[in-house]
Amino acid sequence: MTPKAGIDLERLERWSKHLRETYLDTGILPNALTLVYRRGEVVYQDKQGWADIERGISLREDSIFRIYSMTKPITSLALMMLVEEGQVTLSDPVSAYIPAWAGLEVYAGGEYGAYQTAPPTRPMQVVDLLRHTAGLSYFIQQGGKLDAAYRSLGLGTKTTLEEFITQLGTLPLEFSAGEAWHYSAATDVVGYLVGLISGQPFEQFVKERILLPLGMTDTDFWVPPEKAERFMTCYALTEQGRVVFDDVQRSPYLAPPHFVSGGGGLVGTAADYLRFCRMLLRGGELDGVRLVGPKTLELMTMNHLPNGADMAALARSPIALSESGSVGVGFGLGFAVTLDPARTLTQGNAGDFYWGGAAGTYFWVDPKEDLAVIFMTQLLFSPDRIRRTLRTMVYSALTDRLHETQA
């Protein structure tokens, strides 16, 4: 089989076989859709499984997925668009926009309702929100003293975005800004800042300034009735096996959200997210529409962790490590960034960047290879190994390097 865009498709078909035999036939994954894009074309597309197992509905190429934390890079880009316009800078204290946070202190002991606190070593800056060094936590975290308070207050679940910001201001920080990397609700705060600074609702800004200009017409914070037939059930992997987590016919995504989450609220198709990745691959422009300049995107995909550390050195919780790989991986302004492929023990290039979502979705962009890959499924707590194997099989199928074709 002749290679296409420098990819041996016969070797790449091993990924389809591996998925089917290891994850689909065994009942682990309900479905899987993979897109591989290189040198200006989709060179590989594979879909398998069911959008709704119980009702016997097959996965479609245009099925709509919950992308959860793959929302974060889109939200981060929205804020960087405002940085380009001079409306905010990365070094600004967050309290300049949320004055009630000016007195936030750091947790020093005690339980919810009777916390002991101490002053932070420095103010939280906007950059801390983008790189998860702000000292905030997350309702999905399980390791710290503050995580239970996030859950009991319904932060990110039961509140509106405005109530979320107010309630966060009543809790101490996990640590002083810049001292650690802790995967957190910080990107939801970024979404709030986008709305506050732009003067329009966050979801409206995202739609008008990013989604529609890029032609991401099936991506939104909810699924309207005319698209409901393409929406999917979401499953979860438990000790008892795979179970239904969010039934498509009763999903909260079928109505506009109470809490508009910049950290995890979007749903969309694989084809839509590929358009976002193509824009990233082209330095902020797609089909004549430029969202940000190349230097802005270059800044976003550098490692911004203090002292050039990787996430393994600074991470505070197991969930932070499993989300990203962490060893040999830094974090930029909305993306994980590969620093040293040898330390990650996975194929790739220094400078490739990526992120994933809670339901097993994953993407990465590798500018050195002119490569973007999208993986979609709908399974909470899906095995991390899937992502690493996908990277291995895609890079193993490359038959040349981009620089060799340009020599």
C-alpha positions as CSV (number, residue, x, y, z in Angstrom):
1,M,0.0,0.0,0.0
2,T,1.5,3.4,-1.1
3,P,2.0,5.8,1.8
4,K,-0.3,8.7,1.9
5,A,1.0,12.1,3.2
6,G,4.0,10.2,4.6
7,I,1.9,7.7,6.5
8,D,1.8,4.0,6.0
9,L,-1.9,3.3,6.1
10,E,-1.4,-0.5,6.4
11,R,0.7,0.1,9.6
12,L,-2.0,2.5,10.9
13,E,-4.7,-0.1,10.4
14,R,-3.1,-1.9,13.3
15,W,-4.7,0.8,15.5
16,S,-8.2,-0.2,14.2
17,K,-7.5,-3.9,14.9
18,H,-6.1,-3.1,18.3
19,L,-9.1,-1.0,19.3
20,R,-11.6,-3.6,18.2
21,E,-9.9,-6.6,19.8
22,T,-8.7,-5.0,23.0
23,Y,-11.4,-2.5,23.8
24,L,-14.6,-2.8,21.7
25,D,-15.0,-6.6,21.5
26,T,-14.2,-6.9,25.2
27,G,-16.9,-4.5,26.2
28,I,-14.7,-1.8,27.6
29,L,-15.2,1.0,25.1
30,P,-18.7,1.6,23.7
31,N,-17.3,3.3,20.6
32,A,-14.3,5.0,19.1
33,L,-13.7,7.5,16.3
34,T,-10.1,8.4,15.2
35,L,-9.0,11.1,12.8
36,V,-5.4,11.5,11.6
37,Y,-4.6,14.7,9.6
38,R,-1.3,15.3,7.9
39,R,-0.1,17.8,5.3
40,G,-3.4,19.3,4.6
41,E,-5.6,16.2,4.4
42,V,-7.4,13.6,6.5
43,V,-5.4,10.5,5.8
44,Y,-7.1,8.2,8.1
45,Q,-10.6,7.9,9.7
46,D,-11.9,5.0,11.7
47,K,-15.2,4.6,13.5
48,Q,-16.3,1.6,15.5
49,G,-19.0,0.8,18.0
50,W,-22.3,2.2,19.2
51,A,-23.5,5.7,20.0
52,D,-26.2,4.1,22.2
53,I,-25.7,0.4,23.0
54,E,-29.1,-0.1,24.7
55,R,-31.0,1.2,21.8
56,G,-28.8,-0.3,19.1
57,I,-27.8,3.0,17.5
58,S,-24.5,2.9,15.6
59,L,-21.8,5.5,15.9
60,R,-21.8,8.1,13.1
61,E,-19.0,10.2,11.6
62,D,-21.0,13.2,12.7
63,S,-22.0,11.9,16.2
64,I,-21.9,14.6,18.9
65,F,-19.6,13.9,21.8
66,R,-19.2,15.4,25.3
67,I,-15.6,16.7,25.0
68,Y,-15.4,17.8,28.6
69,S,-11.9,19.2,29.3
70,M,-11.1,19.5,25.6
71,T,-13.1,22.7,26.2
72,K,-10.2,24.1,28.1
73,P,-7.9,24.9,25.1
74,I,-10.8,26.8,23.4
75,T,-11.5,28.8,26.5
76,S,-7.8,29.6,26.9
77,L,-7.6,30.7,23.3
78,A,-10.6,33.1,23.9
79,L,-8.7,34.8,26.7
80,M,-5.6,35.1,24.6
81,M,-7.6,36.8,21.9
82,L,-8.4,39.5,24.5
83,V,-4.7,39.6,25.5
84,E,-3.9,40.4,21.8
85,E,-6.5,43.2,22.0
86,G,-4.8,44.8,25.0
87,Q,-7.8,44.2,27.3
88,V,-5.9,42.0,29.7
89,T,-2.3,41.0,30.3
90,L,-1.0,37.7,31.7
91,S,0.8,39.4,34.6
92,D,-2.4,41.2,35.8
93,P,-3.5,40.2,39.3
94,V,-6.8,38.3,39.1
95,S,-8.1,40.5,41.8
96,A,-8.0,43.4,39.4
97,Y,-11.0,41.8,37.7
98,I,-12.5,40.0,40.7
99,P,-11.9,42.5,43.6
100,A,-13.5,40.1,46.2
101,W,-10.6,37.8,45.7
102,A,-8.0,40.4,46.8
103,G,-8.0,38.9,50.3
104,L,-7.7,35.2,49.4
105,E,-5.4,33.3,51.8
106,V,-3.8,29.9,51.7
107,Y,-5.1,26.8,53.6
108,A,-3.0,26.1,56.7
109,G,-5.1,23.6,58.6
110,G,-8.5,22.8,59.9
111,E,-11.8,21.6,58.4
112,Y,-14.5,23.1,56.3
113,G,-16.1,25.9,58.2
114,A,-13.1,26.3,60.5
115,Y,-10.1,26.7,58.2
116,Q,-6.8,28.1,59.4
117,T,-5.2,30.3,56.7
118,A,-2.0,32.2,56.0
119,P,-1.2,35.0,53.6
120,P,0.0,34.0,50.1
121,T,3.5,34.6,49.1
122,R,2.4,36.6,46.0
123,P,-0.9,37.5,44.3
124,M,-2.6,35.1,41.9
125,Q,-2.0,36.3,38.3
126,V,-4.0,35.7,35.1
127,V,-1.2,33.4,33.8
128,D,-1.7,31.2,36.9
129,L,-5.3,30.5,35.8
130,L,-4.2,29.4,32.3
131,R,-1.4,27.1,33.5
132,H,-3.1,25.6,36.6
133,T,-0.8,27.2,39.2
134,A,-3.4,29.4,40.8
135,G,-3.9,27.5,44.0
136,L,-7.5,26.5,43.1
137,S,-8.8,22.9,43.3
138,Y,-11.6,21.0,41.6
139,F,-14.7,19.1,42.6
140,I,-13.3,16.0,40.8
141,Q,-10.1,16.1,42.9
142,Q,-9.9,13.7,45.9
143,G,-6.6,14.4,47.5
144,G,-6.8,17.7,49.4
145,K,-8.7,19.2,52.3
146,L,-10.6,21.6,50.1
147,D,-11.9,19.2,47.5
148,A,-14.9,18.2,49.6
149,A,-15.8,21.8,50.1
150,Y,-15.9,22.3,46.3
151,R,-18.4,19.4,46.1
152,S,-20.5,20.4,49.1
153,L,-20.9,23.9,47.6
154,G,-21.7,22.5,44.2
155,L,-18.9,24.5,42.6
156,G,-19.0,23.7,38.9
157,T,-22.1,21.6,39.2
158,K,-25.0,23.4,40.9
159,T,-24.1,27.0,40.7
160,T,-24.2,29.6,37.9
161,L,-20.9,30.9,36.7
162,E,-21.4,34.1,38.7
163,E,-22.3,32.1,41.9
164,F,-19.3,29.9,41.3
165,I,-16.9,32.9,41.4
166,T,-18.6,34.3,44.5
167,Q,-18.4,30.9,46.4
168,L,-14.7,30.4,45.4
169,G,-14.0,33.7,47.1
170,T,-15.1,32.2,50.4
171,L,-12.6,29.3,50.4
172,P,-8.8,29.4,50.9
173,L,-6.3,28.5,48.3
174,E,-4.6,25.1,48.2
175,F,-1.2,26.8,47.9
176,S,0.3,30.2,47.0
177,A,0.1,30.9,43.3
178,G,3.0,29.5,41.4
179,E,4.1,27.0,44.0
180,A,2.6,23.9,42.4
181,W,0.7,22.5,39.4
182,H,-2.8,21.4,40.4
183,Y,-5.4,20.6,37.8
184,S,-8.3,22.7,38.8
185,A,-11.4,24.8,38.1
186,A,-9.1,27.6,37.0
187,T,-10.3,27.4,33.4
188,D,-13.8,28.0,34.5
189,V,-12.5,31.2,36.1
190,V,-10.9,32.0,32.7
191,G,-14.3,31.7,31.1
192,Y,-15.7,34.1,33.6
193,L,-13.0,36.6,32.9
194,V,-13.6,36.3,29.1
195,G,-17.2,37.3,29.7
196,L,-16.4,40.0,32.2
197,I,-13.7,41.6,30.0
198,S,-15.4,41.3,26.7
199,G,-18.7,42.6,28.0
200,Q,-20.7,39.7,26.6
201,P,-21.7,36.3,27.9
202,F,-18.8,33.9,27.8
203,E,-20.7,31.3,25.7
204,Q,-21.7,34.1,23.2
205,F,-18.1,35.2,22.9
206,V,-16.9,31.6,22.2
207,K,-19.6,31.1,19.6
208,E,-19.3,34.4,17.8
209,R,-15.5,34.7,17.9
210,I,-14.3,31.1,17.7
211,L,-16.8,28.4,16.8
212,L,-18.7,30.1,13.9
213,P,-15.6,31.7,12.3
214,L,-13.9,28.3,12.3
215,G,-17.1,26.6,10.9
216,M,-17.5,24.5,14.1
217,T,-21.2,24.5,13.6
218,D,-21.9,21.3,15.6
219,T,-20.0,22.5,18.8
220,D,-21.9,24.3,21.6
221,F,-22.6,24.2,25.3
222,W,-25.8,22.2,24.6
223,V,-27.5,20.1,22.0
224,P,-30.6,21.7,20.3
225,P,-33.5,19.5,19.4
226,E,-32.7,19.3,15.7
227,K,-29.3,17.7,16.5
228,A,-30.5,15.4,19.3
229,E,-30.5,12.3,17.1
230,R,-26.7,12.6,16.7
231,F,-26.0,13.0,20.4
232,M,-24.7,10.0,22.4
233,T,-25.1,8.2,25.6
234,C,-22.1,8.5,27.9
235,Y,-20.9,5.5,29.9
236,A,-18.5,4.9,32.8
237,L,-16.1,2.2,33.6
238,T,-16.6,0.9,37.1
239,E,-15.5,-2.2,39.2
240,Q,-18.7,-3.8,38.0
241,G,-17.9,-3.1,34.4
242,R,-19.3,-0.5,31.9
243,V,-22.5,1.3,33.1
244,V,-24.6,4.2,31.7
245,F,-23.5,7.5,33.2
246,D,-25.6,10.0,31.2
247,D,-28.5,8.6,29.2
248,V,-28.8,10.5,25.9
249,Q,-32.6,10.8,26.3
250,R,-32.4,12.4,29.7
251,S,-29.1,14.3,29.4
252,P,-28.8,17.8,30.9
253,Y,-27.0,18.7,27.7
254,L,-30.4,18.7,25.9
255,A,-31.1,22.2,27.4
256,P,-28.9,25.3,27.9
257,P,-26.7,24.8,30.9
258,H,-27.2,26.3,34.3
259,F,-23.5,26.5,34.8
260,V,-21.6,27.5,31.6
261,S,-18.3,25.7,32.0
262,G,-15.2,26.9,30.2
263,G,-13.4,24.0,31.8
264,G,-15.6,21.2,30.5
265,G,-18.9,22.3,29.1
266,L,-18.7,21.8,25.3
267,V,-20.1,19.1,23.1
268,G,-19.1,18.7,19.5
269,T,-18.1,16.4,16.6
270,A,-14.7,15.0,15.8
271,A,-14.7,16.9,12.5
272,D,-15.4,20.2,14.3
273,Y,-12.5,19.7,16.7
274,L,-10.2,18.9,13.8
275,R,-11.0,22.3,12.4
276,F,-9.8,23.8,15.8
277,C,-6.7,21.7,15.6
278,R,-6.0,22.7,12.0
279,M,-6.2,26.3,13.1
280,L,-3.6,25.6,15.8
281,L,-1.4,23.7,13.3
282,R,-1.5,26.7,11.0
283,G,-0.4,29.2,13.7
284,G,-3.9,30.6,14.5
285,E,-5.5,30.8,11.0
286,L,-7.8,28.6,9.0
287,D,-9.4,29.1,5.6
288,G,-8.6,32.8,5.6
289,V,-9.9,33.4,9.2
290,R,-7.3,34.4,11.7
291,L,-8.1,34.1,15.4
292,V,-4.7,34.8,16.9
293,G,-1.2,35.6,15.6
294,P,1.5,32.9,15.3
295,K,3.5,34.4,18.1
296,T,0.6,34.2,20.4
297,L,0.1,30.6,19.7
298,E,3.8,30.0,20.0
299,L,3.7,31.6,23.5
300,M,0.7,29.4,24.4
301,T,2.5,26.2,23.5
302,M,5.7,26.9,25.5
303,N,6.2,25.5,28.9
304,H,5.1,28.1,31.5
305,L,5.6,26.1,34.6
306,P,8.0,27.8,37.1
307,N,11.7,27.2,36.5
308,G,11.0,25.1,33.5
309,A,9.8,22.2,35.6
310,D,7.6,19.4,34.3
311,M,4.3,18.5,35.7
312,A,5.7,15.5,37.6
313,A,7.8,17.8,39.7
314,L,5.0,20.2,40.6
315,A,1.8,18.2,40.5
316,R,-0.1,17.8,43.8
317,S,-2.6,15.0,43.1
318,P,-2.9,11.6,41.3
319,I,-5.6,12.9,39.0
320,A,-3.3,15.6,37.8
321,L,-0.7,13.0,36.8
322,S,-3.1,10.6,35.1
323,E,-4.7,13.3,33.0
324,S,-1.6,14.2,31.2
325,G,1.3,11.7,31.6
326,S,3.3,14.4,33.5
327,V,6.9,13.1,33.3
328,G,8.8,15.0,30.6
329,V,5.7,17.1,30.0
330,G,5.2,20.8,30.8
331,F,2.1,23.0,30.6
332,G,1.5,26.0,28.5
333,L,-1.5,28.4,28.4
334,G,-4.2,25.8,28.0
335,F,-2.2,22.8,26.7
336,A,0.2,20.1,27.9
337,V,3.5,20.4,26.1
338,T,6.0,17.6,25.4
339,L,9.4,18.7,26.7
340,D,11.4,15.5,26.3
341,P,10.0,12.5,24.4
342,A,12.7,10.2,25.9
343,R,11.4,11.0,29.4
344,T,7.8,10.4,28.5
345,L,8.7,7.0,27.1
346,T,6.3,7.7,24.2
347,Q,6.9,8.7,20.6
348,G,6.5,12.4,19.7
349,N,8.5,15.6,19.4
350,A,9.5,18.3,21.8
351,G,6.9,21.0,21.3
352,D,3.9,18.8,20.4
353,F,0.9,19.8,22.5
354,Y,-2.3,18.1,23.6
355,W,-5.1,17.6,26.1
356,G,-7.9,15.2,26.7
357,G,-11.4,15.0,28.2
358,A,-12.9,13.0,31.1
359,A,-14.9,10.7,28.8
360,G,-11.8,9.4,27.1
361,T,-11.5,12.0,24.3
362,Y,-8.0,13.1,23.3
363,F,-6.2,15.2,20.8
364,W,-2.7,16.3,19.9
365,V,-1.0,18.7,17.5
366,D,2.6,18.2,16.3
367,P,3.8,21.1,14.2
368,K,7.1,19.5,13.4
369,E,5.3,16.6,11.7
370,D,2.4,18.8,10.3
371,L,0.2,16.3,12.2
372,A,-3.0,16.5,14.2
373,V,-4.9,13.5,15.7
374,I,-8.3,13.4,17.2
375,F,-9.7,10.5,19.3
376,M,-13.3,10.4,20.5
377,T,-15.2,8.0,22.7
378,Q,-17.7,8.4,25.6
379,L,-16.4,6.4,28.6
380,L,-15.6,8.0,31.9
381,F,-12.5,6.5,33.6
382,S,-11.4,4.9,30.3
383,P,-7.9,3.4,30.4
384,D,-5.0,6.0,30.1
385,R,-3.1,3.3,28.1
386,I,-5.4,4.0,25.1
387,R,-3.9,7.4,24.5
388,R,-0.3,6.3,24.8
389,T,-0.9,3.4,22.4
390,L,-2.6,5.7,19.9
391,R,0.5,8.0,19.9
392,T,2.7,5.0,19.5
393,M,0.8,3.5,16.5
394,V,0.4,6.9,14.7
395,Y,4.1,7.8,15.0
396,S,5.1,4.3,14.1
397,A,3.2,4.7,10.8
398,L,5.1,7.8,9.7
399,T,7.4,6.9,6.8
400,D,9.3,10.2,6.7
401,R,9.9,13.4,8.5
402,L,8.5,16.7,7.3
403,H,11.8,18.4,7.1
404,E,13.1,15.7,4.7
405,T,10.3,16.5,2.3
406,Q,11.1,20.2,2.4
407,A,14.9,19.8,1.9
